[in-house]
Amino acid sequence: MSTSGPVPTPLEPAPGVHNQAELAYYRLRERLLEGRHPAGEKIIELALCEELGMSRTPVREAIRRLQSEGILTPTGRGVVVSSLSDDDMRHAMQLQGTLEALAARLAAAAQRDGLLSPAHLRELRAASARVEQVAARQDLRAAWRANLDFHMLLARFSGNPLLVEALDRIWVRFAVVSHGNISARTAMPRPSHAEIIAAISAGDPGRAAEAAAGHVQDAADLYEKRQE
């Protein structure tokens, strides 16, 4: 893993990307991550073109790509934002737990092997601190996004781009459900990533994986409690 410069992430277009379909894809995904399109909402292609300031061809290609990823669902007339049933959420969180544990394990191994720099660890700590700061203000949407940024940063530090891509897709699916739940919440717990960061900093892959899996399980338990 290179320690010079930022690690690319699929959450944002890579520097120098000028393909219009790729840009349309990232911009539409960003809108989904921001909760601007709730589950079940019909995506109007022409309206989206106007909002994105893009022609129909790249927007149509972006819609098709998101449809292939299961984020948008075809209907008899167009596409809608996919929803997740309770079982879908449970299955997604089971997979997320495994992937997050692997990401933490690989990041800790990279630290043990001298592949993470002090700057990487500072960045990880700063991302975690950002989550706690925003959560303390009870800015629920900002806290959700800050938490996403932390987890995707951790995935990037795993050094495995396929793992990053897999987690990225899961988080986009979570976004639609999470933002819908946020609107009904009056408060949220302050997530803590301290154990994960400590294990990675110590270069302990086993402990890091256990801490990450436990962190996801806590979130899954909270989700189940809210469904009661």
KEKE-3310 file (N, C-alpha, C; in steps of 0.2 Angstrom, whole numbers, plus 5000, padded with zeros to 4 digits):
npx = (5004:5003:5010:5009:5000:4982:4971:4962:4944:4928:4918:4919:4922:4937:4952:4953:4943:4933:4923:4906:4895:4901:4902:4889:4884:4891:4886:4872:4872:4878:4867:4858:4865:4864:4851:4841:4833:4820:4816:4806:4803:4800:4811:4813:4819:4821:4819:4829:4840:4840:4842:4855:4861:4865:4865:4853:4859:4871:4865:4855:4863:4869:4858:4855:4867:4866:4854:4858:4866:4857:4852:4843:4826:4818:4802:4785:4785:4798:4810:4812:4818:4826:4820:4823:4818:4815:4821:4830:4838:4844:4851:4860:4867:4873:4882:4889:4895:4905:4913:4917:4925:4935:4941:4946:4955:4964:4969:4975:4985:4992:4997:5005:5014:5021:5015:5006:5006:5010:5003:4991:4985:4983:4973:4963:4960:4955:4944:4936:4934:4927:4915:4910:4910:4900:4889:4887:4881:4869:4866:4859:4859:4871:4880:4877:4883:4896:4900:4899:4910:4920:4920:4922:4935:4942:4940:4947:4960:4962:4968:4963:4955:4943:4936:4933:4924:4914:4909:4906:4895:4885:4884:4878:4865:4861:4859:4847:4837:4842:4842:4828:4824:4831:4823:4813:4818:4823:4835:4852:4863:4881:4892:4906:4923:4934:4940:4942:4952:4962:4966:4970:4981:4989:4993:4987:4979:4969:4962:4958:4949:4939:4935:4929:4919:4911:4907:4899:4889:4883:4877:4868:4860:4854:4847:4837:4831:4824:4815:4806)
npy = (4994:5011:5025:5038:5052:5053:5039:5031:5031:5024:5032:5044:5053:5048:5058:5067:5060:5061:5056:5057:5048:5042:5052:5056:5045:5045:5057:5054:5044:5050:5059:5049:5044:5056:5055:5061:5055:5045:5028:5019:5030:5037:5038:5051:5053:5064:5075:5073:5075:5088:5093:5088:5094:5088:5079:5067:5054:5051:5051:5041:5030:5030:5027:5014:5008:5009:5002:4989:4986:4985:4995:5004:5000:4992:4996:4995:5007:5015:5018:5015:5020:5007:4997:4990:4976:4970:4958:4959:4969:4963:4953:4960:4967:4956:4952:4964:4964:4954:4959:4971:4967:4960:4971:4978:4969:4968:4981:4982:4972:4978:4989:4983:4978:4989:4996:5006:5023:5035:5046:5041:5034:5045:5051:5042:5043:5056:5055:5047:5055:5066:5060:5058:5071:5077:5069:5072:5084:5081:5081:5072:5068:5072:5066:5052:5052:5056:5045:5035:5040:5037:5023:5019:5025:5017:5005:5008:5008:4995:4991:4983:4984:4978:4974:4987:4991:4982:4985:4998:4997:4991:5001:5011:5005:5005:5018:5023:5017:5021:5035:5037:5031:5040:5052:5049:5049:5056:5057:5050:5037:5039:5034:5023:5021:5018:5005:4999:5007:5007:4994:4993:5002:4996:4986:4973:4961:4951:4956:4968:4964:4957:4968:4976:4968:4967:4980:4982:4972:4978:4989:4982:4976:4987:4991:4980:4982:4994:4989:4983)
npz = (5000:4996:5004:5001:4998:4995:4996:4983:4982:4979:4982:4977:4962:4953:4952:4937:4930:4917:4910:4905:4909:4919:4929:4930:4936:4949:4954:4955:4964:4975:4978:4983:4994:5002:5005:4997:4989:4993:4998:4986:4978:4962:4949:4939:4924:4915:4923:4932:4923:4922:4935:4937:4927:4915:4900:4892:4889:4897:4909:4908:4906:4919:4927:4923:4927:4941:4943:4939:4950:4960:4967:4961:4955:4942:4935:4928:4922:4920:4933:4951:4967:4976:4990:5006:5014:5031:5032:5021:5026:5037:5031:5024:5034:5040:5030:5030:5042:5041:5031:5036:5047:5040:5033:5044:5049:5039:5038:5050:5049:5039:5045:5055:5046:5042:5032:5034:5036:5049:5046:5040:5051:5059:5051:5051:5065:5066:5058:5065:5077:5071:5069:5082:5086:5078:5081:5094:5093:5089:5075:5064:5051:5046:5055:5052:5039:5042:5049:5039:5031:5039:5040:5026:5024:5033:5026:5014:5019:5020:5009:4999:4985:4979:4991:4996:4986:4987:5001:4999:4990:4999:5008:5001:4999:5012:5014:5010:5018:5030:5031:5030:5042:5050:5050:5058:5070:5086:5093:5093:5097:5102:5091:5094:5089:5095:5100:5088:5081:5091:5090:5077:5077:5085:5077:5077:5070:5073:5085:5079:5070:5077:5085:5075:5070:5082:5083:5072:5075:5086:5080:5072:5082:5088:5077:5076:5089:5087:5078:5085)
capx = (5000:5007:5008:5010:4994:4976:4969:4956:4938:4923:4913:4920:4925:4944:4954:4954:4938:4929:4917:4900:4891:4904:4901:4882:4883:4893:4882:4866:4874:4879:4860:4855:4869:4862:4844:4837:4828:4818:4814:4800:4802:4801:4817:4811:4825:4821:4820:4836:4845:4839:4845:4862:4864:4868:4861:4850:4863:4875:4860:4852:4868:4870:4853:4856:4872:4863:4849:4862:4868:4851:4850:4837:4822:4814:4795:4782:4786:4804:4813:4811:4823:4825:4819:4825:4814:4819:4826:4836:4843:4848:4856:4865:4871:4877:4888:4893:4900:4911:4917:4921:4930:4941:4944:4950:4960:4969:4972:4980:4991:4996:5001:5010:5020:5024:5012:5002:5010:5007:4997:4985:4982:4980:4967:4958:4957:4952:4938:4932:4933:4922:4909:4908:4908:4894:4884:4886:4877:4863:4865:4858:4861:4879:4883:4877:4888:4903:4901:4900:4916:4925:4921:4925:4942:4945:4940:4952:4966:4963:4972:4959:4949:4937:4933:4931:4919:4908:4907:4903:4888:4881:4882:4873:4859:4859:4858:4840:4834:4844:4839:4821:4824:4833:4818:4808:4822:4825:4842:4856:4869:4887:4896:4913:4927:4940:4943:4945:4958:4967:4969:4974:4987:4994:4995:4984:4974:4964:4959:4955:4943:4934:4932:4925:4913:4907:4904:4893:4884:4880:4872:4863:4856:4850:4842:4832:4827:4820:4809:4801)
capy = (5000:5017:5029:5045:5054:5050:5032:5032:5028:5024:5037:5051:5051:5048:5064:5067:5057:5066:5052:5060:5043:5040:5058:5055:5039:5047:5062:5051:5040:5055:5061:5044:5044:5061:5054:5065:5050:5040:5021:5019:5036:5036:5042:5054:5054:5071:5080:5072:5078:5096:5094:5087:5098:5084:5076:5061:5048:5049:5050:5035:5025:5030:5024:5007:5005:5008:4997:4983:4985:4983:5001:5006:4994:4993:4995:4995:5013:5018:5015:5018:5018:5001:4997:4984:4973:4969:4952:4961:4973:4958:4949:4965:4968:4950:4953:4970:4963:4950:4963:4976:4963:4959:4977:4980:4964:4969:4987:4981:4969:4983:4993:4978:4977:4995:4999:5012:5029:5039:5051:5037:5033:5052:5052:5038:5045:5062:5054:5045:5061:5069:5056:5059:5078:5078:5065:5076:5090:5078:5082:5065:5066:5073:5060:5046:5053:5056:5038:5032:5042:5033:5016:5019:5026:5010:5000:5009:5006:4988:4989:4978:4988:4974:4975:4994:4992:4978:4989:5004:4996:4990:5007:5015:5002:5007:5025:5025:5015:5025:5042:5036:5031:5046:5057:5048:5049:5062:5057:5045:5036:5042:5028:5024:5017:5018:4999:4997:5011:5005:4987:4994:5006:4991:4981:4967:4959:4947:4960:4973:4961:4956:4975:4979:4964:4969:4987:4981:4969:4983:4993:4977:4975:4993:4991:4975:4985:4999:4986:4980)
capz = (5000:4995:5010:4999:4995:4997:4993:4979:4985:4974:4984:4973:4955:4953:4949:4930:4927:4913:4907:4908:4912:4926:4933:4932:4941:4955:4956:4957:4970:4981:4980:4987:5000:5006:5007:4993:4985:4998:4995:4982:4974:4955:4947:4933:4920:4912:4929:4934:4919:4923:4941:4936:4922:4910:4894:4894:4888:4903:4915:4907:4908:4926:4930:4921:4931:4948:4942:4939:4957:4964:4970:4958:4953:4936:4936:4922:4918:4923:4939:4958:4972:4979:4997:5009:5019:5037:5031:5017:5031:5042:5027:5022:5040:5041:5026:5032:5048:5039:5027:5040:5051:5036:5032:5050:5050:5034:5040:5056:5046:5035:5051:5058:5041:5041:5026:5035:5039:5055:5043:5039:5057:5061:5047:5054:5071:5064:5055:5071:5081:5067:5070:5088:5087:5075:5084:5100:5091:5086:5068:5063:5044:5046:5059:5048:5033:5045:5051:5033:5029:5043:5038:5020:5025:5035:5020:5009:5022:5020:5003:4994:4981:4979:4997:4996:4981:4990:5006:4996:4988:5004:5012:4997:5000:5019:5015:5008:5024:5036:5030:5031:5049:5054:5050:5064:5077:5090:5095:5091:5101:5099:5089:5096:5085:5099:5100:5081:5080:5095:5088:5071:5079:5088:5072:5080:5065:5076:5089:5075:5066:5083:5087:5070:5070:5087:5081:5067:5079:5090:5076:5071:5088:5089:5072:5078:5094:5084:5074:5090)
cpx = (5004:5005:5009:5004:4988:4975:4963:4950:4933:4917:4913:4923:4933:4946:4955:4949:4934:4923:4911:4895:4894:4902:4893:4881:4885:4889:4875:4867:4875:4872:4857:4859:4866:4854:4839:4832:4826:4816:4807:4799:4804:4807:4815:4818:4826:4822:4827:4841:4845:4843:4853:4865:4868:4863:4858:4854:4867:4870:4857:4857:4869:4864:4853:4861:4869:4858:4853:4865:4863:4849:4844:4833:4818:4806:4792:4784:4792:4807:4812:4817:4822:4824:4821:4820:4818:4823:4832:4841:4847:4853:4862:4870:4876:4884:4892:4898:4906:4916:4921:4926:4936:4944:4949:4956:4966:4973:4977:4986:4995:5000:5006:5016:5023:5021:5008:5007:5007:5002:4991:4982:4979:4973:4961:4955:4953:4945:4933:4930:4927:4915:4906:4906:4901:4888:4882:4881:4870:4861:4865:4861:4869:4882:4883:4882:4895:4905:4903:4908:4922:4926:4923:4932:4945:4945:4946:4959:4968:4968:4969:4954:4943:4933:4930:4924:4913:4905:4903:4896:4883:4879:4877:4866:4856:4857:4850:4836:4836:4842:4832:4820:4826:4828:4813:4812:4823:4832:4845:4861:4875:4891:4903:4917:4934:4944:4946:4951:4963:4971:4973:4981:4992:4996:4993:4978:4968:4959:4955:4948:4938:4931:4927:4918:4908:4904:4898:4887:4880:4875:4866:4858:4851:4845:4836:4828:4822:4814:4804:4795)
cpy = (5006:5021:5036:5047:5050:5043:5033:5029:5029:5029:5043:5049:5052:5055:5062:5063:5062:5062:5055:5055:5042:5046:5058:5050:5041:5052:5059:5047:5045:5058:5055:5043:5050:5061:5058:5061:5045:5033:5022:5025:5034:5041:5045:5056:5061:5076:5079:5075:5085:5097:5093:5091:5094:5081:5069:5055:5046:5047:5043:5029:5024:5026:5016:5004:5004:5003:4990:4981:4984:4989:5005:5000:4996:4992:4995:5001:5017:5014:5018:5016:5012:5002:4991:4982:4972:4963:4954:4965:4968:4955:4954:4966:4962:4950:4959:4968:4959:4955:4968:4973:4962:4965:4979:4975:4966:4976:4986:4977:4973:4988:4989:4978:4983:4998:5005:5017:5032:5044:5047:5036:5040:5053:5048:5040:5052:5061:5051:5051:5065:5066:5058:5066:5080:5075:5069:5082:5087:5080:5075:5064:5067:5068:5054:5047:5053:5048:5034:5033:5038:5026:5015:5020:5020:5005:5001:5007:4999:4986:4985:4982:4984:4974:4982:4994:4988:4982:4995:5003:4994:4996:5011:5012:5004:5014:5027:5023:5019:5032:5042:5035:5037:5052:5056:5048:5056:5063:5050:5043:5038:5035:5029:5019:5016:5011:4997:5000:5009:4998:4988:4997:5001:4985:4974:4965:4956:4952:4966:4970:4960:4963:4977:4975:4965:4975:4986:4977:4973:4987:4988:4976:4981:4993:4986:4978:4990:4996:4983:4984)
cpz = (5000:5001:5007:4995:4997:4993:4990:4983:4980:4976:4980:4967:4956:4950:4941:4926:4923:4909:4909:4911:4919:4931:4935:4937:4948:4958:4959:4964:4976:4983:4985:4994:5005:5008:5003:4989:4990:4994:4992:4978:4967:4953:4940:4929:4918:4918:4932:4930:4920:4930:4941:4931:4916:4905:4896:4893:4894:4909:4914:4908:4915:4929:4929:4926:4938:4948:4943:4946:4962:4968:4968:4955:4947:4938:4929:4918:4922:4929:4946:4962:4976:4987:4999:5014:5025:5036:5026:5021:5035:5037:5025:5028:5042:5037:5028:5037:5046:5035:5031:5044:5046:5034:5038:5051:5045:5035:5045:5053:5042:5040:5054:5053:5039:5034:5027:5038:5045:5052:5042:5046:5060:5057:5049:5061:5070:5062:5060:5075:5078:5069:5077:5089:5084:5078:5091:5099:5089:5079:5065:5056:5043:5050:5055:5042:5036:5047:5044:5030:5033:5041:5031:5020:5028:5030:5015:5012:5022:5014:4998:4991:4980:4985:4998:4992:4984:4996:5004:4994:4993:5008:5008:4998:5007:5019:5014:5015:5030:5036:5032:5039:5053:5055:5056:5070:5080:5093:5093:5096:5098:5097:5092:5092:5089:5099:5093:5080:5084:5093:5081:5072:5082:5083:5074:5075:5069:5081:5085:5072:5072:5085:5082:5069:5076:5086:5077:5071:5083:5086:5074:5076:5089:5083:5074:5084:5092:5080:5079:5091)
residu = (MET:SER:THR:SER:GLY:PRO:VAL:PRO:THR:PRO:LEU:GLU:PRO:ALA:PRO:GLY:VAL:HIS:ASN:GLN:ALA:GLU:LEU:ALA:TYR:TYR:ARG:LEU:ARG:GLU:ARG:LEU:LEU:GLU:GLY:ARG:HIS:PRO:ALA:GLY:GLU:LYS:ILE:ILE:GLU:LEU:ALA:LEU:CYS:GLU:GLU:LEU:GLY:MET:SER:ARG:THR:PRO:VAL:ARG:GLU:ALA:ILE:ARG:ARG:LEU:GLN:SER:GLU:GLY:ILE:LEU:THR:PRO:THR:GLY:ARG:GLY:VAL:VAL:VAL:SER:SER:LEU:SER:ASP:ASP:ASP:MET:ARG:HIS:ALA:MET:GLN:LEU:GLN:GLY:THR:LEU:GLU:ALA:LEU:ALA:ALA:ARG:LEU:ALA:ALA:ALA:ALA:GLN:ARG:ASP:GLY:LEU:LEU:SER:PRO:ALA:HIS:LEU:ARG:GLU:LEU:ARG:ALA:ALA:SER:ALA:ARG:VAL:GLU:GLN:VAL:ALA:ALA:ARG:GLN:ASP:LEU:ARG:ALA:ALA:TRP:ARG:ALA:ASN:LEU:ASP:PHE:HIS:MET:LEU:LEU:ALA:ARG:PHE:SER:GLY:ASN:PRO:LEU:LEU:VAL:GLU:ALA:LEU:ASP:ARG:ILE:TRP:VAL:ARG:PHE:ALA:VAL:VAL:SER:HIS:GLY:ASN:ILE:SER:ALA:ARG:THR:ALA:MET:PRO:ARG:PRO:SER:HIS:ALA:GLU:ILE:ILE:ALA:ALA:ILE:SER:ALA:GLY:ASP:PRO:GLY:ARG:ALA:ALA:GLU:ALA:ALA:ALA:GLY:HIS:VAL:GLN:ASP:ALA:ALA:ASP:LEU:TYR:GLU:LYS:ARG:GLN:GLU)
# end
